[in-house]
């Protein structure tokens, strides 16, 4: 349950950072679509980076390098 809560908080903070850094006002459909595109790209990039980090950690601790 704690892990789920931490993940939700991280996703919300990521969304709020995108809104504040890009100075997006979510009062029009155009801005909502722009935010959705940025948020989707942020999620995909975060997933790709986590795959790379996980692979590096596994290779580091793998016996018989």
Backbone as CSV, one residue per row, in Angstrom:
resi,resn,N_x,N_y,N_z,CA_x,CA_y,CA_z,C_x,C_y,C_z
1,UNK,0.814,-1.191,0.000,0.000,0.000,0.000,0.863,1.263,0.000
2,UNK,1.973,1.204,0.743,2.856,2.370,0.797,3.508,2.626,-0.556
3,UNK,3.863,1.549,-1.246,4.491,1.708,-2.559,3.519,2.341,-3.539
4,UNK,2.268,1.922,-3.499,1.251,2.501,-4.374,1.069,3.987,-4.081
5,UNK,1.040,4.347,-2.817,0.900,5.748,-2.425,2.097,6.577,-2.901
6,UNK,3.294,6.034,-2.769,4.492,6.739,-3.229,4.453,6.927,-4.741
7,UNK,4.009,5.903,-5.471,3.918,6.016,-6.931,2.908,7.079,-7.344
8,UNK,1.766,7.125,-6.680,0.749,8.130,-6.996,1.279,9.532,-6.708
9,UNK,1.961,9.693,-5.592,2.524,11.002,-5.246,3.564,11.426,-6.280
10,UNK,4.428,10.499,-6.709,5.430,10.833,-7.721,4.784,11.212,-9.048
11,UNK,3.720,10.522,-9.436,3.025,10.861,-10.677,2.368,12.234,-10.584
12,UNK,1.777,12.537,-9.439,1.168,13.854,-9.258,2.211,14.967,-9.257
13,UNK,3.308,14.747,-8.560,4.372,15.754,-8.526,4.929,15.973,-9.928
14,UNK,5.099,14.895,-10.689,5.563,15.027,-12.068,4.610,15.858,-12.905
15,UNK,3.316,15.616,-12.755,2.326,16.407,-13.483,2.345,17.865,-13.078
16,UNK,2.453,18.120,-11.785,2.498,19.509,-11.314,3.760,20.223,-11.793
17,UNK,4.885,19.498,-11.845,6.119,20.109,-12.345,6.012,20.449,-13.828
18,UNK,5.373,19.579,-14.594,5.172,19.873,-16.019,4.304,21.110,-16.177
19,UNK,3.237,21.192,-15.405,2.340,22.349,-15.491,3.077,23.632,-15.125
20,UNK,3.867,23.598,-14.050,4.538,24.825,-13.613,5.715,25.192,-14.516
21,UNK,6.491,24.210,-14.963,7.648,24.518,-15.809,7.245,25.002,-17.194
22,UNK,6.174,24.467,-17.726,5.719,24.864,-19.060,4.725,26.025,-19.002
23,UNK,4.365,26.440,-17.793,3.406,27.533,-17.592,2.099,27.264,-18.345
24,UNK,1.546,26.078,-18.104,0.329,25.644,-18.786,-0.875,25.954,-17.908
25,UNK,-1.882,26.548,-18.505,-3.156,26.764,-17.816,-4.148,25.763,-18.391
26,UNK,-4.712,24.948,-17.544,-5.601,23.879,-17.991,-7.040,24.370,-18.111
27,UNK,-7.224,25.497,-18.760,-8.569,26.046,-18.900,-9.099,25.933,-20.326
28,UNK,-8.318,25.338,-21.227,-8.807,25.126,-22.592,-8.416,23.724,-23.050
29,UNK,-9.179,23.228,-23.999,-8.944,21.875,-24.497,-7.558,21.772,-25.146
30,UNK,-7.127,22.815,-25.814,-5.816,22.837,-26.464,-4.691,22.678,-25.442
31,UNK,-4.790,23.376,-24.324,-3.772,23.269,-23.274,-3.801,21.905,-22.594
32,UNK,-4.988,21.341,-22.435,-5.099,20.010,-21.834,-4.436,18.976,-22.735
33,UNK,-4.634,19.084,-24.047,-3.985,18.162,-24.979,-2.469,18.341,-24.970
34,UNK,-2.011,19.585,-24.876,-0.569,19.854,-24.800,0.017,19.234,-23.531
35,UNK,-0.660,19.415,-22.408,-0.209,18.815,-21.151,-0.207,17.293,-21.247
36,UNK,-1.256,16.719,-21.826,-1.341,15.260,-21.951,-0.182,14.713,-22.775
37,UNK,0.159,15.407,-23.843,1.279,14.978,-24.675,2.597,15.044,-23.904
38,UNK,2.827,16.131,-23.194,4.054,16.264,-22.402,4.119,15.218,-21.292
39,UNK,2.992,14.973,-20.624,2.958,14.010,-19.526,3.199,12.595,-20.045
40,UNK,2.592,12.264,-21.183,2.796,10.947,-21.781,4.269,10.750,-22.142
41,UNK,4.882,11.752,-22.754,6.301,11.654,-23.099,7.171,11.532,-21.857
42,UNK,6.803,12.243,-20.801,7.553,12.151,-19.545,7.459,10.733,-18.968
43,UNK,6.271,10.133,-19.005,6.102,8.770,-18.505,6.922,7.772,-19.320
44,UNK,6.882,7.903,-20.637,7.633,6.988,-21.496,9.133,7.130,-21.242
45,UNK,9.622,8.363,-21.136,11.047,8.574,-20.866,11.439,8.043,-19.496
46,UNK,10.585,8.223,-18.501,10.876,7.702,-17.163,10.957,6.185,-17.186
47,UNK,10.072,5.554,-17.924,10.087,4.092,-18.048,11.368,3.628,-18.739
48,UNK,11.747,4.305,-19.813,12.972,3.931,-20.527,14.205,4.099,-19.644
49,UNK,14.278,5.194,-18.897,15.414,5.402,-17.998,15.450,4.343,-16.898
50,UNK,14.290,3.983,-16.359,14.269,2.973,-15.298,14.679,1.607,-15.842
51,UNK,14.333,1.298,-17.093,14.792,0.045,-17.702,16.309,0.035,-17.811
52,UNK,16.879,1.143,-18.236,18.330,1.220,-18.367,19.038,1.094,-17.036
53,UNK,18.520,1.767,-16.032,19.129,1.701,-14.698,19.021,0.297,-14.129
54,UNK,17.860,-0.335,-14.298,17.676,-1.698,-13.799,18.642,-2.655,-14.487
55,UNK,18.796,-2.517,-15.795,19.742,-3.365,-16.515,21.171,-3.157,-16.052
56,UNK,21.552,-1.923,-15.803,22.901,-1.638,-15.315,23.135,-2.241,-13.936
57,UNK,22.143,-2.157,-13.065,22.280,-2.726,-11.715,22.384,-4.242,-11.787
58,UNK,21.560,-4.869,-12.625,21.619,-6.327,-12.765,22.976,-6.748,-13.311
59,UNK,23.476,-6.050,-14.312,24.790,-6.390,-14.870,25.909,-6.160,-13.863
60,UNK,25.769,-5.163,-13.024,26.800,-4.877,-12.027,26.907,-5.997,-11.000
61,UNK,25.763,-6.534,-10.565,25.768,-7.557,-9.523,25.753,-8.982,-10.072
62,UNK,25.799,-9.143,-11.379,25.786,-10.478,-11.971,27.145,-11.132,-11.756
63,UNK,27.134,-12.377,-11.282,28.419,-13.050,-11.062,29.060,-13.458,-12.395
64,UNK,30.360,-13.488,-12.419,31.098,-13.938,-13.594,31.116,-12.943,-14.728
65,UNK,31.300,-11.676,-14.390,31.330,-10.642,-15.438,32.450,-10.869,-16.387
